[in-house]
Amino acid sequence: MSEPPLRPGCEDVASPADARNRRRANVWLFATMALYLGASATVRWRAGLPAFVPWAAITVLLGMAVATVRAYRRFLRGADELVRRIQTDALAVGFSVGAVVGLAYPLLETLGAPRLGAAAGFVAMMLAWGLASWLGARRYDGGS
Amino acid sequence: MNNRLRVLRAERRWSQAELAARLGVSRQTVNAIETGRYDPSLPLAFTIAREFGLKIEEIFQPE
């Protein structure tokens, strides 16, 4: 029986509940990242703003970050064992890369590397996690 | 690990999506098991065996 090719992230591959939970987690993640940029700008250029605005931006950012973590945990708990395995591998890769970059890059900065600040490790972690998730999904696809 | 999942599924004329729904997993998981890219956990192997009315060793064989 020939099967249509897999299209990762689509509802014909994942169960509808998995696809919905994944979409929800992604929406929260991108919204939080957008708010982080907004909050960073608000804090940096707070001189002309009322004093409560930067505090409010940070408070909302923290609330959204917690909501994002909850959405991701809901996705992981509801996902089947292969998806959990892919995500566990990706989290391990992301954590490792983030830890190494977070530790090593400040040393490289003192030797003249471009200054990225404390966010370097976090950005490296998120990029490595995303890339490892994508590669992991492809590793188990194909040949249907 | 080798398995006969694709053959057994074809005998019953189930699509991957149908089998995935019966097992409570994604079609990606069924596809990965059929192509030998992923070995299921023991609980999932038992569920698969129960769904086909067979013993685990009648579906999965060590390489």
N, CA and C atoms of all chains as a GROMACS GRO file, in nm:
protein
  621
    1MET      N    1   0.084  -0.119   0.000
    1MET     CA    2   0.000   0.000   0.000
    1MET      C    3   0.088   0.124   0.000
    2SER      N    4   0.082   0.207  -0.105
    2SER     CA    5   0.169   0.325  -0.108
    2SER      C    6   0.107   0.436  -0.023
    3GLU      N    7   0.193   0.508   0.042
    3GLU     CA    8   0.147   0.611   0.134
    3GLU      C    9   0.192   0.747   0.084
    4PRO      N   10   0.114   0.852   0.109
    4PRO     CA   11   0.161   0.986   0.071
    4PRO      C   12   0.285   1.022   0.151
    5PRO      N   13   0.374   1.105   0.094
    5PRO     CA   14   0.494   1.142   0.168
    5PRO      C   15   0.460   1.218   0.295
    6LEU      N   16   0.550   1.205   0.392
    6LEU     CA   17   0.530   1.275   0.519
    6LEU      C   18   0.561   1.423   0.501
    7ARG      N   19   0.481   1.506   0.562
    7ARG     CA   20   0.507   1.650   0.562
    7ARG      C   21   0.515   1.692   0.708
    8PRO      N   22   0.640   1.700   0.762
    8PRO     CA   23   0.657   1.725   0.905
    8PRO      C   24   0.579   1.848   0.952
    9GLY      N   25   0.518   1.834   1.070
    9GLY     CA   26   0.445   1.946   1.128
    9GLY      C   27   0.302   1.958   1.080
   10CYS      N   28   0.265   1.877   0.978
   10CYS     CA   29   0.129   1.884   0.926
   10CYS      C   30   0.041   1.782   0.997
   11GLU      N   31  -0.089   1.804   0.990
   11GLU     CA   32  -0.180   1.721   1.068
   11GLU      C   33  -0.194   1.580   1.014
   12ASP      N   34  -0.146   1.557   0.888
   12ASP     CA   35  -0.155   1.420   0.839
   12ASP      C   36  -0.037   1.337   0.889
   13VAL      N   37   0.060   1.404   0.950
   13VAL     CA   38   0.174   1.332   1.009
   13VAL      C   39   0.153   1.317   1.158
   14ALA      N   40   0.136   1.428   1.227
   14ALA     CA   41   0.109   1.424   1.370
   14ALA      C   42  -0.041   1.408   1.391
   15SER      N   43  -0.078   1.368   1.514
   15SER     CA   44  -0.221   1.363   1.546
   15SER      C   45  -0.270   1.508   1.552
   16PRO      N   46  -0.403   1.530   1.533
   16PRO     CA   47  -0.453   1.668   1.541
   16PRO      C   48  -0.419   1.735   1.674
   17ALA      N   49  -0.425   1.658   1.784
   17ALA     CA   50  -0.394   1.717   1.915
   17ALA      C   51  -0.247   1.758   1.922
   18ASP      N   52  -0.158   1.672   1.870
   18ASP     CA   53  -0.014   1.704   1.870
   18ASP      C   54   0.013   1.828   1.787
   19ALA      N   55  -0.047   1.832   1.667
   19ALA     CA   56  -0.025   1.946   1.577
   19ALA      C   57  -0.075   2.074   1.643
   20ARG      N   58  -0.191   2.065   1.711
   20ARG     CA   59  -0.247   2.184   1.777
   20ARG      C   60  -0.155   2.230   1.891
   21ASN      N   61  -0.108   2.133   1.972
   21ASN     CA   62  -0.020   2.170   2.084
   21ASN      C   63   0.112   2.227   2.035
   22ARG      N   64   0.163   2.171   1.924
   22ARG     CA   65   0.290   2.222   1.869
   22ARG      C   66   0.270   2.365   1.818
   23ARG      N   67   0.158   2.387   1.747
   23ARG     CA   68   0.130   2.521   1.694
   23ARG      C   69   0.118   2.622   1.808
   24ARG      N   70   0.047   2.580   1.915
   24ARG     CA   71   0.027   2.669   2.029
   24ARG      C   72   0.161   2.706   2.093
   25ALA      N   73   0.248   2.604   2.110
   25ALA     CA   74   0.379   2.630   2.172
   25ALA      C   75   0.461   2.723   2.084
   26ASN      N   76   0.455   2.702   1.951
   26ASN     CA   77   0.531   2.789   1.860
   26ASN      C   78   0.480   2.933   1.864
   27VAL      N   79   0.347   2.948   1.869
   27VAL     CA   80   0.290   3.084   1.876
   27VAL      C   81   0.338   3.154   2.002
   28TRP      N   82   0.332   3.085   2.116
   28TRP     CA   83   0.379   3.145   2.242
   28TRP      C   84   0.527   3.180   2.233
   29LEU      N   85   0.605   3.090   2.173
   29LEU     CA   86   0.750   3.112   2.162
   29LEU      C   87   0.780   3.237   2.080
   30PHE      N   88   0.718   3.248   1.963
   30PHE     CA   89   0.746   3.364   1.877
   30PHE      C   90   0.692   3.493   1.938
   31ALA      N   91   0.577   3.483   2.005
   31ALA     CA   92   0.522   3.602   2.071
   31ALA      C   93   0.616   3.648   2.183
   32THR      N   94   0.671   3.553   2.257
   32THR     CA   95   0.763   3.588   2.366
   32THR      C   96   0.891   3.649   2.311
   33MET      N   97   0.942   3.592   2.200
   33MET     CA   98   1.063   3.648   2.140
   33MET      C   99   1.038   3.791   2.091
   34ALA      N  100   0.921   3.813   2.030
   34ALA     CA  101   0.888   3.948   1.983
   34ALA      C  102   0.877   4.044   2.101
   35LEU      N  103   0.814   3.996   2.209
   35LEU     CA  104   0.800   4.081   2.327
   35LEU      C  105   0.935   4.108   2.391
   36TYR      N  106   1.026   4.009   2.384
   36TYR     CA  107   1.161   4.030   2.439
   36TYR      C  108   1.230   4.147   2.367
   37LEU      N  109   1.216   4.148   2.234
   37LEU     CA  110   1.276   4.259   2.158
   37LEU      C  111   1.214   4.392   2.199
   38GLY      N  112   1.080   4.391   2.215
   38GLY     CA  113   1.010   4.514   2.257
   38GLY      C  114   1.053   4.557   2.396
   39ALA      N  115   1.062   4.459   2.488
   39ALA     CA  116   1.100   4.491   2.626
   39ALA      C  117   1.244   4.542   2.631
   40SER      N  118   1.332   4.482   2.548
   40SER     CA  119   1.472   4.528   2.545
   40SER      C  120   1.479   4.673   2.500
   41ALA      N  121   1.402   4.706   2.394
   41ALA     CA  122   1.403   4.843   2.344
   41ALA      C  123   1.346   4.938   2.449
   42THR      N  124   1.240   4.894   2.517
   42THR     CA  125   1.177   4.978   2.620
   42THR      C  126   1.276   5.008   2.733
   43VAL      N  127   1.350   4.905   2.776
   43VAL     CA  128   1.446   4.925   2.886
   43VAL      C  129   1.561   5.014   2.840
   44ARG      N  130   1.608   4.991   2.717
   44ARG     CA  131   1.723   5.066   2.667
   44ARG      C  132   1.691   5.215   2.651
   45TRP      N  133   1.571   5.243   2.598
   45TRP     CA  134   1.534   5.382   2.573
   45TRP      C  135   1.424   5.428   2.671
   46ARG      N  136   1.443   5.398   2.798
   46ARG     CA  137   1.342   5.428   2.900
   46ARG      C  138   1.344   5.574   2.945
   47ALA      N  139   1.443   5.650   2.903
   47ALA     CA  140   1.461   5.786   2.956
   47ALA      C  141   1.334   5.871   2.940
   48GLY      N  142   1.269   5.862   2.825
   48GLY     CA  143   1.153   5.947   2.802
   48GLY      C  144   1.021   5.883   2.841
   49LEU      N  145   1.027   5.768   2.907
   49LEU     CA  146   0.903   5.694   2.938
   49LEU      C  147   0.870   5.707   3.087
   50PRO      N  148   0.741   5.691   3.122
   50PRO     CA  149   0.708   5.684   3.265
   50PRO      C  150   0.782   5.567   3.331
   51ALA      N  151   0.813   5.582   3.458
   51ALA     CA  152   0.899   5.485   3.528
   51ALA      C  153   0.840   5.343   3.528
   52PHE      N  154   0.707   5.335   3.528
   52PHE     CA  155   0.647   5.200   3.541
   52PHE      C  156   0.654   5.119   3.411
   53VAL      N  157   0.676   5.187   3.299
   53VAL     CA  158   0.668   5.117   3.168
   53VAL      C  159   0.772   5.005   3.154
   54PRO      N  160   0.903   5.031   3.182
   54PRO     CA  161   0.999   4.920   3.171
   54PRO      C  162   0.965   4.805   3.265
   55TRP      N  163   0.923   4.838   3.389
   55TRP     CA  164   0.887   4.732   3.483
   55TRP      C  165   0.768   4.652   3.431
   56ALA      N  166   0.671   4.722   3.376
   56ALA     CA  167   0.554   4.652   3.322
   56ALA      C  168   0.594   4.562   3.205
   57ALA      N  169   0.685   4.612   3.120
   57ALA     CA  170   0.728   4.532   3.004
   57ALA      C  171   0.797   4.404   3.050
   58ILE      N  172   0.883   4.418   3.152
   58ILE     CA  173   0.955   4.300   3.202
   58ILE      C  174   0.859   4.202   3.270
   59THR      N  175   0.762   4.255   3.343
   59THR     CA  176   0.665   4.168   3.410
   59THR      C  177   0.583   4.090   3.309
   60VAL      N  178   0.537   4.159   3.204
   60VAL     CA  179   0.459   4.090   3.099
   60VAL      C  180   0.547   3.986   3.029
   61LEU      N  181   0.674   4.022   3.006
   61LEU     CA  182   0.767   3.928   2.941
   61LEU      C  183   0.783   3.802   3.024
   62LEU      N  184   0.801   3.818   3.155
   62LEU     CA  185   0.816   3.700   3.242
   62LEU      C  186   0.690   3.614   3.240
   63GLY      N  187   0.574   3.680   3.243
   63GLY     CA  188   0.447   3.605   3.237
   63GLY      C  189   0.435   3.527   3.108
   64MET      N  190   0.475   3.589   2.997
   64MET     CA  191   0.466   3.518   2.868
   64MET      C  192   0.568   3.405   2.860
   65ALA      N  193   0.684   3.426   2.922
   65ALA     CA  194   0.785   3.319   2.922
   65ALA      C  195   0.732   3.196   2.998
   66VAL      N  196   0.667   3.221   3.110
   66VAL     CA  197   0.610   3.109   3.188
   66VAL      C  198   0.502   3.039   3.105
   67ALA      N  199   0.419   3.118   3.037
   67ALA     CA  200   0.314   3.059   2.954
   67ALA      C  201   0.374   2.976   2.840
   68THR      N  202   0.486   3.024   2.785
   68THR     CA  203   0.553   2.951   2.677
   68THR      C  204   0.605   2.816   2.727
   69VAL      N  205   0.666   2.818   2.844
   69VAL     CA  206   0.717   2.693   2.902
   69VAL      C  207   0.601   2.595   2.926
   70ARG      N  208   0.490   2.647   2.976
   70ARG     CA  209   0.373   2.560   3.001
   70ARG      C  210   0.321   2.501   2.870
   71ALA      N  211   0.316   2.584   2.767
   71ALA     CA  212   0.266   2.535   2.637
   71ALA      C  213   0.359   2.428   2.580
   72TYR      N  214   0.491   2.449   2.596
   72TYR     CA  215   0.587   2.350   2.545
   72TYR      C  216   0.577   2.220   2.624
   73ARG      N  217   0.560   2.230   2.756
   73ARG     CA  218   0.546   2.109   2.839
   73ARG      C  219   0.418   2.034   2.803
   74ARG      N  220   0.311   2.109   2.776
   74ARG     CA  221   0.185   2.044   2.736
   74ARG      C  222   0.206   1.969   2.605
   75PHE      N  223   0.277   2.032   2.512
   75PHE     CA  224   0.307   1.967   2.383
   75PHE      C  225   0.387   1.839   2.406
   76LEU      N  226   0.491   1.848   2.489
   76LEU     CA  227   0.577   1.730   2.513
   76LEU      C  228   0.500   1.618   2.582
   77ARG      N  229   0.419   1.654   2.681
   77ARG     CA  230   0.344   1.550   2.754
   77ARG      C  231   0.244   1.479   2.664
   78GLY      N  232   0.187   1.555   2.569
   78GLY     CA  233   0.086   1.496   2.482
   78GLY      C  234   0.145   1.425   2.361
   79ALA      N  235   0.273   1.454   2.330
   79ALA     CA  236   0.333   1.400   2.209
   79ALA      C  237   0.360   1.250   2.223
   80ASP      N  238   0.370   1.181   2.109
   80ASP     CA  239   0.400   1.038   2.117
   80ASP      C  240   0.550   1.017   2.139
   81GLU      N  241   0.589   0.891   2.156
   81GLU     CA  242   0.725   0.864   2.205
   81GLU      C  243   0.834   0.904   2.106
   82LEU      N  244   0.807   0.898   1.977
   82LEU     CA  245   0.909   0.938   1.879
   82LEU      C  246   0.933   1.089   1.885
   83VAL      N  247   0.824   1.165   1.892
   83VAL     CA  248   0.838   1.311   1.899
   83VAL      C  249   0.911   1.350   2.028
   84ARG      N  250   0.876   1.282   2.139
   84ARG     CA  251   0.946   1.311   2.266
   84ARG      C  252   1.094   1.280   2.254
   85ARG      N  253   1.126   1.171   2.187
   85ARG     CA  254   1.267   1.134   2.170
   85ARG      C  255   1.341   1.240   2.087
   86ILE      N  256   1.277   1.283   1.976
   86ILE     CA  257   1.339   1.387   1.893
   86ILE      C  258   1.361   1.513   1.975
   87GLN      N  259   1.259   1.552   2.053
   87GLN     CA  260   1.270   1.674   2.132
   87GLN      C  261   1.373   1.660   2.244
   88THR      N  262   1.381   1.542   2.306
   88THR     CA  263   1.480   1.522   2.412
   88THR      C  264   1.621   1.535   2.356
   89ASP      N  265   1.644   1.473   2.240
   89ASP     CA  266   1.775   1.485   2.174
   89ASP      C  267   1.805   1.632   2.142
   90ALA      N  268   1.703   1.701   2.088
   90ALA     CA  269   1.723   1.841   2.048
   90ALA      C  270   1.750   1.929   2.171
   91LEU      N  271   1.679   1.902   2.281
   91LEU     CA  272   1.703   1.980   2.403
   91LEU      C  273   1.844   1.957   2.456
   92ALA      N  274   1.891   1.831   2.446
   92ALA     CA  275   2.028   1.800   2.492
   92ALA      C  276   2.130   1.874   2.407
   93VAL      N  277   2.108   1.875   2.275
   93VAL     CA  278   2.200   1.947   2.185
   93VAL      C  279   2.197   2.096   2.216
   94GLY      N  280   2.075   2.151   2.229
   94GLY     CA  281   2.060   2.294   2.257
   94GLY      C  282   2.126   2.333   2.388
   95PHE      N  283   2.102   2.254   2.493
   95PHE     CA  284   2.162   2.284   2.623
   95PHE      C  285   2.314   2.280   2.615
   96SER      N  286   2.366   2.176   2.550
   96SER     CA  287   2.512   2.160   2.542
   96SER      C  288   2.576   2.276   2.466
   97VAL      N  289   2.519   2.308   2.349
   97VAL     CA  290   2.574   2.417   2.269
   97VAL      C  291   2.563   2.549   2.346
   98GLY      N  292   2.447   2.572   2.410
   98GLY     CA  293   2.428   2.695   2.487
   98GLY      C  294   2.527   2.706   2.601
   99ALA      N  295   2.550   2.594   2.671
   99ALA     CA  296   2.644   2.596   2.784
   99ALA      C  297   2.787   2.625   2.736
  100VAL      N  298   2.826   2.558   2.628
  100VAL     CA  299   2.963   2.577   2.577
  100VAL      C  300   2.983   2.720   2.527
  101VAL      N  301   2.887   2.768   2.447
  101VAL     CA  302   2.900   2.904   2.394
  101VAL      C  303   2.893   3.006   2.507
  102GLY      N  304   2.800   2.983   2.603
  102GLY     CA  305   2.786   3.075   2.716
  102GLY      C  306   2.912   3.084   2.800
  103LEU      N  307   2.984   2.974   2.811
  103LEU     CA  308   3.108   2.974   2.890
  103LEU      C  309   3.226   3.029   2.809
  104ALA      N  310   3.233   2.987   2.682
  104ALA     CA  311   3.354   3.015   2.604
  104ALA      C  312   3.352   3.153   2.540
  105TYR      N  313   3.231   3.199   2.500
  105TYR     CA  314   3.230   3.323   2.420
  105TYR      C  315   3.279   3.446   2.497
  106PRO      N  316   3.244   3.460   2.627
  106PRO     CA  317   3.300   3.574   2.701
  106PRO      C  318   3.452   3.576   2.700
  107LEU      N  319   3.514   3.458   2.700
  107LEU     CA  320   3.660   3.453   2.694
  107LEU      C  321   3.709   3.500   2.556
  108LEU      N  322   3.634   3.455   2.453
  108LEU     CA  323   3.672   3.498   2.318
  108LEU      C  324   3.653   3.649   2.301
  109GLU      N  325   3.549   3.704   2.368
  109GLU     CA  326   3.527   3.850   2.360
  109GLU      C  327   3.648   3.926   2.415
  110THR      N  328   3.706   3.874   2.523
  110THR     CA  329   3.823   3.942   2.580
  110THR      C  330   3.943   3.933   2.485
  111LEU      N  331   3.940   3.836   2.395
  111LEU     CA  332   4.049   3.822   2.298
  111LEU      C  333   4.019   3.896   2.168
  112GLY      N  334   3.904   3.966   2.164
  112GLY     CA  335   3.876   4.049   2.048
  112GLY      C  336   3.760   4.006   1.962
  113ALA      N  337   3.689   3.900   1.998
  113ALA     CA  338   3.572   3.858   1.920
  113ALA      C  339   3.462   3.965   1.934
  114PRO      N  340   3.372   3.976   1.835
  114PRO     CA  341   3.265   4.076   1.844
  114PRO      C  342   3.187   4.063   1.974
  115ARG      N  343   3.151   4.176   2.035
  115ARG     CA  344   3.082   4.174   2.164
  115ARG      C  345   2.933   4.141   2.143
  116LEU      N  346   2.889   4.028   2.197
  116LEU     CA  347   2.749   3.986   2.185
  116LEU      C  348   2.676   3.994   2.318
  117GLY      N  349   2.750   4.003   2.427
  117GLY     CA  350   2.687   4.016   2.557
  117GLY      C  351   2.636   3.883   2.610
  118ALA      N  352   2.554   3.895   2.718
  118ALA     CA  353   2.511   3.775   2.789
  118ALA      C  354   2.414   3.690   2.707
  119ALA      N  355   2.356   3.748   2.602
  119ALA     CA  356   2.256   3.673   2.524
  119ALA      C  357   2.318   3.571   2.430
  120ALA      N  358   2.451   3.573   2.415
  120ALA     CA  359   2.516   3.484   2.316
  120ALA      C  360   2.482   3.337   2.342
  121GLY      N  361   2.496   3.295   2.467
  121GLY     CA  362   2.468   3.155   2.501
  121GLY      C  363   2.323   3.118   2.476
  122PHE      N  364   2.233   3.212   2.512
  122PHE     CA  365   2.090   3.185   2.494
  122PHE      C  366   2.055   3.173   2.346
  123VAL      N  367   2.108   3.266   2.267
  123VAL     CA  368   2.080   3.262   2.123
  123VAL      C  369   2.134   3.134   2.061
  124ALA      N  370   2.257   3.096   2.101
  124ALA     CA  371   2.317   2.972   2.049
  124ALA      C  372   2.232   2.851   2.089
  125MET      N  373   2.183   2.852   2.213
  125MET     CA  374   2.100   2.741   2.262
  125MET      C  375   1.972   2.729   2.179
  126MET      N  376   1.904   2.843   2.156
  126MET     CA  377   1.778   2.839   2.082
  126MET      C  378   1.800   2.795   1.937
  127LEU      N  379   1.907   2.846   1.876
  127LEU     CA  380   1.935   2.809   1.736
  127LEU      C  381   1.968   2.660   1.726
  128ALA      N  382   2.050   2.611   1.820
  128ALA     CA  383   2.089   2.470   1.817
  128ALA      C  384   1.968   2.381   1.842
  129TRP      N  385   1.881   2.421   1.934
  129TRP     CA  386   1.759   2.344   1.964
  129TRP      C  387   1.669   2.338   1.840
  130GLY      N  388   1.648   2.454   1.777
  130GLY     CA  389   1.564   2.457   1.658
  130GLY      C  390   1.620   2.372   1.545
  131LEU      N  391   1.750   2.385   1.523
  131LEU     CA  392   1.814   2.309   1.415
  131LEU      C  393   1.810   2.159   1.445
  132ALA      N  394   1.838   2.122   1.570
  132ALA     CA  395   1.837   1.980   1.606
  132ALA      C  396   1.695   1.922   1.597
  133SER      N  397   1.594   2.001   1.630
  133SER     CA  398   1.455   1.955   1.616
  133SER      C  399   1.424   1.927   1.469
  134TRP      N  400   1.465   2.019   1.385
  134TRP     CA  401   1.438   2.007   1.240
  134TRP      C  402   1.511   1.886   1.182
  135LEU      N  403   1.639   1.872   1.218
  135LEU     CA  404   1.717   1.759   1.166
  135LEU      C  405   1.663   1.627   1.222
  136GLY      N  406   1.622   1.628   1.349
  136GLY     CA  407   1.568   1.507   1.411
  136GLY      C  408   1.442   1.460   1.342
  137ALA      N  409   1.353   1.556   1.310
  137ALA     CA  410   1.228   1.520   1.241
  137ALA      C  411   1.259   1.459   1.105
  138ARG      N  412   1.358   1.513   1.036
  138ARG     CA  413   1.393   1.461   0.903
  138ARG      C  414   1.462   1.325   0.912
  139ARG      N  415   1.534   1.304   1.021
  139ARG     CA  416   1.606   1.177   1.037
  139ARG      C  417   1.508   1.059   1.034
  140TYR      N  418   1.389   1.079   1.089
  140TYR     CA  419   1.293   0.968   1.098
  140TYR      C  420   1.189   0.972   0.988
  141ASP      N  421   1.200   1.067   0.896
  141ASP     CA  422   1.103   1.076   0.787
  141ASP      C  423   1.156   1.006   0.662
  142GLY      N  424   1.072   1.007   0.562
  142GLY     CA  425   1.116   0.957   0.431
  142GLY      C  426   1.099   0.808   0.417
  143GLY      N  427   1.105   0.763   0.293
  143GLY     CA  428   1.095   0.620   0.264
  143GLY      C  429   0.960   0.561   0.293
  144SER      N  430   0.854   0.645   0.293
  144SER     CA  431   0.722   0.592   0.323
  144SER      C  432   0.665   0.519   0.202
  145MET      N  433   1.655  -0.364   1.459
  145MET     CA  434   1.551  -0.466   1.472
  145MET      C  435   1.467  -0.470   1.343
  146ASN      N  436   1.441  -0.590   1.293
  146ASN     CA  437   1.354  -0.604   1.176
  146ASN      C  438   1.209  -0.618   1.222
  147ASN      N  439   1.117  -0.578   1.135
  147ASN     CA  440   0.976  -0.598   1.170
  147ASN      C  441   0.891  -0.619   1.045
  148ARG      N  442   0.772  -0.677   1.069
  148ARG     CA  443   0.680  -0.708   0.959
  148ARG      C  444   0.561  -0.613   0.958
  149LEU      N  445   0.579  -0.497   1.015
  149LEU     CA  446   0.465  -0.407   1.034
  149LEU      C  447   0.400  -0.368   0.901
  150ARG      N  448   0.483  -0.337   0.802
  150ARG     CA  449   0.428  -0.292   0.674
  150ARG      C  450   0.345  -0.403   0.609
  151VAL      N  451   0.397  -0.525   0.615
  151VAL     CA  452   0.327  -0.639   0.554
  151VAL      C  453   0.195  -0.664   0.627
  152LEU      N  454   0.202  -0.665   0.759
  152LEU     CA  455   0.081  -0.691   0.838
  152LEU      C  456  -0.025  -0.583   0.815
  153ARG      N  457   0.022  -0.461   0.806
  153ARG     CA  458  -0.071  -0.349   0.782
  153ARG      C  459  -0.135  -0.363   0.645
  154ALA      N  460  -0.053  -0.398   0.545
  154ALA     CA  461  -0.105  -0.412   0.409
  154ALA      C  462  -0.207  -0.525   0.402
  155GLU      N  463  -0.182  -0.635   0.475
  155GLU     CA  464  -0.276  -0.748   0.476
  155GLU      C  465  -0.413  -0.704   0.527
  156ARG      N  466  -0.412  -0.611   0.619
  156ARG     CA  467  -0.540  -0.564   0.676
  156ARG      C  468  -0.594  -0.442   0.601
  157ARG      N  469  -0.522  -0.399   0.499
  157ARG     CA  470  -0.562  -0.283   0.418
  157ARG      C  471  -0.582  -0.157   0.503
  158TRP      N  472  -0.492  -0.140   0.600
  158TRP     CA  473  -0.494  -0.019   0.681
  158TRP      C  474  -0.392   0.079   0.624
  159SER      N  475  -0.426   0.206   0.625
  159SER     CA  476  -0.327   0.308   0.589
  159SER      C  477  -0.239   0.331   0.712
  160GLN      N  478  -0.128   0.402   0.690
  160GLN     CA  479  -0.043   0.438   0.805
  160GLN      C  480  -0.121   0.524   0.903
  161ALA      N  481  -0.203   0.614   0.848
  161ALA     CA  482  -0.281   0.703   0.935
  161ALA      C  483  -0.379   0.623   1.020
  162GLU      N  484  -0.444   0.522   0.957
  162GLU     CA  485  -0.539   0.439   1.032
  162GLU      C  486  -0.469   0.364   1.145
  163LEU      N  487  -0.355   0.302   1.112
  163LEU     CA  488  -0.282   0.228   1.214
  163LEU      C  489  -0.235   0.322   1.325
  164ALA      N  490  -0.187   0.441   1.285
  164ALA     CA  491  -0.141   0.537   1.385
  164ALA      C  492  -0.255   0.573   1.480
  165ALA      N  493  -0.375   0.593   1.425
  165ALA     CA  494  -0.488   0.627   1.510
  165ALA      C  495  -0.522   0.512   1.604
  166ARG      N  496  -0.514   0.389   1.555
  166ARG     CA  497  -0.543   0.272   1.639
  166ARG      C  498  -0.441   0.260   1.753
  167LEU      N  499  -0.316   0.297   1.723
  167LEU     CA  500  -0.210   0.283   1.823
  167LEU      C  501  -0.197   0.406   1.912
  168GLY      N  502  -0.260   0.515   1.871
  168GLY     CA  503  -0.248   0.638   1.948
  168GLY      C  504  -0.114   0.707   1.933
  169VAL      N  505  -0.053   0.691   1.814
  169VAL     CA  506   0.075   0.758   1.786
  169VAL      C  507   0.061   0.837   1.656
  170SER      N  508   0.167   0.908   1.619
  170SER     CA  509   0.162   0.985   1.495
  170SER      C  510   0.195   0.895   1.375
  171ARG      N  511   0.155   0.941   1.256
  171ARG     CA  512   0.190   0.865   1.135
  171ARG      C  513   0.341   0.864   1.115
  172GLN      N  514   0.407   0.968   1.158
  172GLN     CA  515   0.553   0.972   1.151
  172GLN      C  516   0.614   0.855   1.227
  173THR      N  517   0.556   0.821   1.341
  173THR     CA  518   0.608   0.709   1.421
  173THR      C  519   0.587   0.576   1.350
  174VAL      N  520   0.467   0.556   1.295
  174VAL     CA  521   0.439   0.432   1.221
  174VAL      C  522   0.535   0.419   1.103
  175ASN      N  523   0.553   0.528   1.031
  175ASN     CA  524   0.643   0.528   0.916
  175ASN      C  525   0.787   0.496   0.957
  176ALA      N  526   0.831   0.558   1.067
  176ALA     CA  527   0.969   0.537   1.113
  176ALA      C  528   0.991   0.392   1.158
  177ILE      N  529   0.889   0.332   1.220
  177ILE     CA  530   0.903   0.191   1.261
  177ILE      C  531   0.907   0.101   1.138
  178GLU      N  532   0.816   0.126   1.043
  178GLU     CA  533   0.812   0.042   0.922
  178GLU      C  534   0.942   0.046   0.844
  179THR      N  535   1.004   0.162   0.839
  179THR     CA  536   1.127   0.176   0.760
  179THR      C  537   1.252   0.140   0.840
  180GLY      N  538   1.231   0.097   0.965
  180GLY     CA  539   1.345   0.054   1.046
  180GLY      C  540   1.428   0.167   1.103
  181ARG      N  541   1.375   0.290   1.095
  181ARG     CA  542   1.451   0.404   1.148
  181ARG      C  543   1.434   0.418   1.299
  182TYR      N  544   1.328   0.358   1.351
  182TYR     CA  545   1.297   0.375   1.494
  182TYR      C  546   1.245   0.243   1.551
  183ASP      N  547   1.302   0.202   1.664
  183ASP     CA  548   1.252   0.084   1.735
  183ASP      C  549   1.157   0.131   1.844
  184PRO      N  550   1.035   0.077   1.846
  184PRO     CA  551   0.937   0.125   1.944
  184PRO      C  552   0.974   0.083   2.086
  185SER      N  553   0.917   0.155   2.183
  185SER     CA  554   0.934   0.116   2.323
  185SER      C  555   0.860  -0.016   2.346
  186LEU      N  556   0.889  -0.079   2.458
  186LEU     CA  557   0.822  -0.206   2.488
  186LEU      C  558   0.670  -0.189   2.501
  187PRO      N  559   0.621  -0.085   2.571
  187PRO     CA  560   0.475  -0.068   2.577
  187PRO      C  561   0.412  -0.051   2.438
  188LEU      N  562   0.479   0.024   2.350
  188LEU     CA  563   0.422   0.042   2.216
  188LEU      C  564   0.429  -0.088   2.137
  189ALA      N  565   0.537  -0.164   2.155
  189ALA     CA  566   0.548  -0.294   2.087
  189ALA      C  567   0.434  -0.386   2.132
  190PHE      N  568   0.402  -0.384   2.261
  190PHE     CA  569   0.290  -0.465   2.310
  190PHE      C  570   0.158  -0.418   2.249
  191THR      N  571   0.141  -0.287   2.240
  191THR     CA  572   0.017  -0.233   2.181
  191THR      C  573   0.006  -0.277   2.035
  192ILE      N  574   0.117  -0.271   1.963
  192ILE     CA  575   0.116  -0.312   1.822
  192ILE      C  576   0.078  -0.460   1.812
  193ALA      N  577   0.141  -0.542   1.896
  193ALA     CA  578   0.113  -0.685   1.892
  193ALA      C  579  -0.034  -0.713   1.923
  194ARG      N  580  -0.087  -0.642   2.021
  194ARG     CA  581  -0.228  -0.662   2.058
  194ARG      C  582  -0.319  -0.620   1.942
  195GLU      N  583  -0.284  -0.510   1.876
  195GLU     CA  584  -0.367  -0.461   1.765
  195GLU      C  585  -0.374  -0.563   1.651
  196PHE      N  586  -0.263  -0.634   1.627
  196PHE     CA  587  -0.260  -0.733   1.520
  196PHE      C  588  -0.296  -0.874   1.569
  197GLY      N  589  -0.318  -0.892   1.700
  197GLY     CA  590  -0.351  -1.022   1.753
  197GLY      C  591  -0.236  -1.121   1.743
  198LEU      N  592  -0.114  -1.071   1.756
  198LEU     CA  593   0.005  -1.156   1.745
  198LEU      C  594   0.094  -1.135   1.867
  199LYS      N  595   0.198  -1.222   1.876
  199LYS     CA  596   0.298  -1.202   1.980
  199LYS      C  597   0.403  -1.103   1.928
  200ILE      N  598   0.470  -1.037   2.021
  200ILE     CA  599   0.571  -0.938   1.981
  200ILE      C  600   0.675  -1.000   1.888
  201GLU      N  601   0.719  -1.122   1.922
  201GLU     CA  602   0.827  -1.183   1.843
  201GLU      C  603   0.778  -1.228   1.705
  202GLU      N  604   0.646  -1.228   1.683
  202GLU     CA  605   0.595  -1.257   1.550
  202GLU      C  606   0.596  -1.133   1.461
  203ILE      N  607   0.618  -1.019   1.522
  203ILE     CA  608   0.623  -0.892   1.446
  203ILE      C  609   0.766  -0.838   1.442
  204PHE      N  610   0.834  -0.845   1.555
  204PHE     CA  611   0.970  -0.788   1.564
  204PHE      C  612   1.072  -0.900   1.582
  205GLN      N  613   1.177  -0.894   1.504
  205GLN     CA  614   1.286  -0.990   1.518
  205GLN      C  615   1.419  -0.916   1.529
  206PRO      N  616   1.508  -0.964   1.618
  206PRO     CA  617   1.640  -0.901   1.626
  206PRO      C  618   1.716  -0.923   1.495
  207GLU      N  619   1.799  -0.827   1.459
  207GLU     CA  620   1.874  -0.838   1.332
  207GLU      C  621   1.978  -0.947   1.342
   0.00000   0.00000   0.00000
